[in-house]
Amino acid sequence: MMRKFGSSSIGIDQGNTEVFSDFGSGGEMWKGSGSRERRMPVKFSETFKSPPAVHVSLSLWDMDQGANVRADISADKITKEGFELVFRTWSDTRVARVRMNWMAIGDVVSADDWDLY
């Protein structure tokens, strides 16, 4: 579905966020097995007029080479103020660290916006 913005002011916010680092601490992503998930809340630098479109990608993934590499990444619970980065893995995949890039694009408040009523 094409997203159309009703405003002439479009804002772009972006970041690079470490979601977890489990290697040094012996955390569940590194030592565990089966279905595992991590969420990291992200707050936008400014509030959008409505929930923006958010794109996420991996900027760092440090995986054990002894098993298949399995990853599912997404943005969830997107609001005008922020969202959650989500990283999931499963089976015998061992993940030491993950960092994710994100970009949000949406309509923002403009000085030309008028509230008549």
C-alpha positions in Angstrom: 0.0 0.0 0.0 1.4 3.4 -1.0 1.7 5.8 1.9 0.7 9.4 1.0 1.5 12.3 3.3 -1.0 15.1 3.6 1.6 17.6 4.6 4.3 19.4 2.6 6.7 18.9 5.5 8.4 15.5 5.5 10.8 14.6 8.3 13.5 11.9 8.3 15.0 10.6 11.5 17.6 7.9 11.6 19.9 6.1 14.0 22.2 3.1 14.7 21.3 1.2 17.9 23.0 -1.7 19.6 20.2 -4.1 20.4 22.3 -6.5 22.6 25.7 -7.8 23.3 25.5 -11.3 24.9 28.9 -12.8 24.2 30.8 -11.3 27.1 27.9 -11.7 29.6 27.0 -15.3 28.5 23.5 -14.1 27.7 20.6 -16.1 26.3 21.2 -15.2 22.6 24.7 -16.6 22.8 24.2 -19.6 25.1 20.5 -20.3 24.5 18.6 -22.4 21.9 15.1 -22.4 20.5 13.0 -19.3 19.9 14.6 -16.1 21.3 13.7 -12.4 20.9 15.1 -9.0 21.9 13.4 -5.7 21.7 15.0 -2.3 22.0 12.8 0.9 22.4 13.8 3.8 20.2 12.6 7.4 20.7 12.5 9.8 17.7 14.4 13.0 18.1 11.1 14.9 17.4 7.5 13.8 17.3 5.9 13.1 13.9 2.3 14.2 13.1 1.3 10.5 12.6 3.2 7.2 12.9 5.9 7.3 10.3 7.1 4.6 7.9 10.1 2.8 9.6 12.8 0.8 7.8 15.3 -1.3 9.7 18.5 -3.2 8.7 21.4 -5.0 10.3 24.5 -2.9 10.6 26.4 -5.4 12.8 25.7 -9.1 13.4 28.3 -11.2 15.2 27.2 -14.8 14.8 28.8 -18.2 15.7 29.9 -20.0 12.5 29.1 -23.5 13.9 25.3 -23.3 13.0 23.1 -21.8 10.4 22.6 -18.0 10.6 18.9 -17.3 11.3 17.6 -13.8 11.9 14.2 -12.0 11.7 14.3 -8.2 12.1 11.5 -5.7 12.2 10.1 -2.5 13.6 7.1 -2.9 16.0 4.7 -0.8 18.0 5.4 2.3 15.8 3.9 5.5 17.2 4.4 9.3 16.6 7.1 9.3 19.4 9.0 6.1 18.7 9.0 2.3 18.1 10.7 -1.0 19.1 13.5 -2.6 17.2 13.0 -6.4 17.2 15.5 -9.1 16.6 14.5 -12.8 16.6 16.4 -16.0 16.1 15.7 -19.7 16.6 17.0 -23.2 16.7 20.8 -23.6 17.4 21.8 -20.2 16.1 24.2 -18.4 18.5 24.3 -14.6 18.3 27.0 -12.6 20.1 26.0 -9.0 19.2 23.5 -7.2 17.0 23.4 -3.5 16.0 20.6 -2.2 13.8 20.2 0.9 11.6 16.8 2.5 11.3 15.2 5.3 9.3 11.8 6.8 9.9 10.0 8.9 7.3 6.8 10.8 7.9 4.9 14.0 8.0 6.0 16.6 10.6 4.5 19.8 12.1 5.3 22.8 9.9 5.2 26.5 10.7 2.7 26.7 7.8 0.3 24.4 9.5 -2.8 26.3 10.8 -5.3 25.2 13.4 -8.5 27.2 12.4 -10.9 25.5 14.9 
